[in-house]
Structures are given as C-alpha cells and as structure tokens.
Amino acid sequence: MTDDSPLLELVGDEVPAVSDDTDPSIRLSLVIPTYDEAANVGRLVRRLHQVLAATGVGFELIIVDDDSPDCTWKVAAGLVQDVPSLRVIRRTGASGLATAVICGWSHARGDVLGVIDGDGQHPPEVVTDLLAAMDGQTEVAVASRHVDGGGVSDWSAIRRLLSRGAQALGLLLLPGTVGRVTDPMSGYFLVRRDVVAGVDLDPVGYKILLEVLARGEVRRVAERPYVFLERSEGESKVSAGHYVGYLRHLMRLRLHPLRSRALVRYLLVTALALVADALAFLWIFDRHGWNLTRSAAIAGEVGILLTVALHDLWTFAGRATRGAVDRIRRVLGAQIALGLLLAVRLTVLNALVNWFDLGPLAAFLIAMAAITPASHLLGSRLTWRGVTS
C-alpha cells in the first residue's frame, strides 16, 4: 500500500526520522497511538473530527496501531469513509507508544504535529486550546493537569503519589528539561514540525514529551489546563514497567550531551551559592561580631537569593516569565521551602556548637554541607517550573 492510502501497513521496528515535507493545506497532524482500543477509537475519532472541523483549520488524524489483538486498526480503517481526515497505520513487529507517535509524525503532512491518547482520557475539546496557543513564538503547547483549571478525575492516592514522585525524580535528574513544564509526563501536546524535523528522536518507554523538550530546540512552551478523564471502556495499561521505562528514559537523556550545559550551570550556581553563603557568614560573624544564629541566618538568605537570581538569569535563561507577579511568586515559594530547611540548618549548627563543643566555623561548614544541597534541589522544584503563556 502507498503512503497516500488511508491504511498503511508497516513491518519491522525501524522508525524513520521526521522530515520537513508538508502539505500547505494541512495545518495540524494529530497522531493517536492505539493498542486494544477498538471499543474507544470510533467515539474518539468522530469527536476529534467534529471539534477540529469547527475550527476551519486544515487537519489530519493519524492512528498508529501496534497490531492490536482486538483489531483496533481494522475498526479504525472502517471509519475512513465517514471521517475523510483519517489515516490508519498498522505496525507489525514493533510496539511502544512513544515510537508509535514518532512513526505517525514521520508520515504526517502538517506543519504542527500532535499526539493524544487513544483511550478517551484526554478531552478532545482541549486540542483547540492547544492549537490556539501555537502562535508564531510558541514551539510546544502542552495540555497540563497541574495548572489552574486542570486535574485528575478519580485517581487513587497511590497513583497520585507515583505520578508526583516520577515528576520530582525527573526534576532532580533533568532540571533544565523537566522544570520547563508543570506536567512533564503529559501525553497530550502539539509541537511545531521544525522543532523535531531531522532530530534523532530515540525515546524509551511511553512518554514522548520529555524527548521533544530534551532533544529539540524548544525556546517557548505554552500550557493549557485539562482534566484527565476516566476510561469508559477497557482497562488502564499503566504498569510498573512503564515507570521503569520512564527511569531509563530519564537516564538516557541525562547522558545526552546536548543537555550537559544545563547540568553544569546548575551545579556551578549551587557551588557559587555555597561559597557566597560561607563568605557572608565569615564577614558578618567574624568581622562584625554578630551572634552565631543571626549570622548564619543572614548568610543562608544570601545563598537563597543568589540561587534564585542566577538560575533565572543564567541556568534557565531564554525562558519567558509571566512578569513581576511570577517572579515574586517564585521567590516566595523558594523562601518558604528553603526557609524551613534553613531553620533545620540553624538547629543543627547550634546543636554542634552547644552539645558537641565544635567551633563556630567548623559547625557552620558541617551544617551547611549537610543541609544546603537538599535546599537547592527543593528550590529548583518550586522555583523554576515550566512557564505558561
């Protein structure tokens, strides 16, 4: 079958790169990766077609099915007559949600590429908000559960904890990538074709957004809220293996050389803040004779403010902010969290001096080395999150 056929059957696991070839009549190519979604695909495709047709924008829907045992690909192909914007790709000998997305993008013809889950848990109406956000300066528009107006419908406490834990882990390993968005595990987003065209995308697991943010030249990200819905048919495919794949993906991206600059800057800022903290303590305590606790508290505050300023102006430079209110919010957020850890540091400092008879300078250095690195990691989580527009 030819690439122009509504049904394209591919054999093997090789995924071609995304090219820069487009069809001027198509603005959006939205990929729907599926596996055993025969019960959901018809309802989703018809609703997406209805929503996008109302925008007046040229679009195509591309289903990439991994040879589902329930013949999702066959059900989808049967929709083509009623939904002329639909194309179906059946992959045999290959599997994986992230690679299915890239496969769909490699056969897409729009200048904006996107992905939405095939299980109906992503509300189709939000795609119009994402499309509207793709102005001339925005390269990626992400549907987020973690901005005002977003959320999850009925997740258990364990699933919420796992999701947030995975996000925190990603921020520790890839602060310059994961910190750009509030929902790095989102599987619902749009990206300009030129961001990924010719890029060596090599994801592991089931989340493709991290790959795009890490390997693509993304300068501006927009986020729009959505509420994650519960399935109406079928069972969730999220398993422990997905989280293992996510960890493998994080480690691979961590070792990716294009991301090393952000990590080096992050570590340098941490080192500079520690030096400034120590010098401020020596100057206040030794030169001016202030008491131990007050000197250490002021020195810690110097480190906090320097960290916020340098990360804003250098480590994560090039990311637009939402103005003065956003900066104040981030400073206050860091101040509250890091202030609590600073209080712990002051407690440890006084305990070392009063209970173990250590000298003030030695006690200060030990307390700073024990507590401050954790402060910087927490500060990055609260202060340099993704910026929405």
C-alpha positions, 0 to 999 in steps of 0.5 A: 500500500502507498503512503497516500492510502488511508491504511498503511501497513508497516513491518519491522521496528525501524522508525524513520526520522521526521522530515520537513515535507508538508502539505500547505493545506494541512495545518495540524497532524494529530497522531493517536497511538492505539493498542486494544482500543477498538471499543474507544477509537470510533467515539474518539475519532468522530469527536476529534473530527467534529471539534477540529472541523469547527475550527476551519483549520486544515487537519489530519488524524493519524492512528498508529496501531501496534497490531492490536489483538482486538483489531483496533486498526481494522475498526479504525480503517472502517471509519475512513469513509465517514471521517475523510481526515483519517489515516490508519497505520498498522505496525507489525513487529514493533510496539511502544507508544512513544515510537508509535507517535514518532512513526505517525509524525514521520508520515504526517503532512502538517506543519504542527504535529500532535499526539493524544491518547487513544483511550478517551482520557484526554478531552478532545475539546482541549486540542483547540486550546492547544492549537490556539496557543501555537502562535508564531513564538510558541514551539510546544503547547502542552495540555497540563493537569497541574495548572489552574483549571486542570486535574485528575478525575478519580485517581487513587492516592497511590497513583497520585503519589507515583505520578508526583514522585516520577515528576520530582525524580525527573526534576532532580535528574533533568532540571533544565528539561523537566522544570520547563513544564508543570506536567512533564509526563503529559501525553497530550501536546502539539509541537511545531514540525521544525522543532523535531524535523531531522532530530534523532528522536530515540525515546524509551518507554511511553512518554514522548514529551520529555524527548521533544523538550530534551532533544529539540530546540524548544525556546517557548512552551505554552500550557493549557489546563485539562482534566484527565478523564476516566476510561469508559471502556477497557482497562488502564495499561499503566504498569510498573514497567512503564515507570521503569521505562520512564527511569531509563528514559530519564537516564538516557537523556541525562547522558545526552550531551546536548543537555550537559550545559544545563547540568553544569550551570546548575551545579556551578550556581549551587557551588557559587551559592555555597561559597557566597553563603560561607563568605557572608557568614565569615564577614558578618560573624567574624568581622562584625561580631554578630551572634552565631544564629543571626549570622548564619541566618543572614548568610543562608538568605544570601545563598537563597537569593543568589540561587534564585537570581542566577538560575533565572538569569543564567541556568534557565535563561531564554525562558519567558516569565509571566512578569513581576507577579511570577517572579515574586511568586517564585521567590516566595515559594523558594523562601518558604521551602528553603526557609524551613530547611534553613531553620533545620540548618540553624538547629543543627549548627547550634546543636554542634556548637552547644552539645558537641563543643565544635567551633563556630566555623567548623559547625557552620561548614558541617551544617551547611554541607549537610543541609544546603544541597537538599535546599537547592534541589527543593528550590529548583522544584518550586522555583523554576517550573515550566512557564505558561503563556 
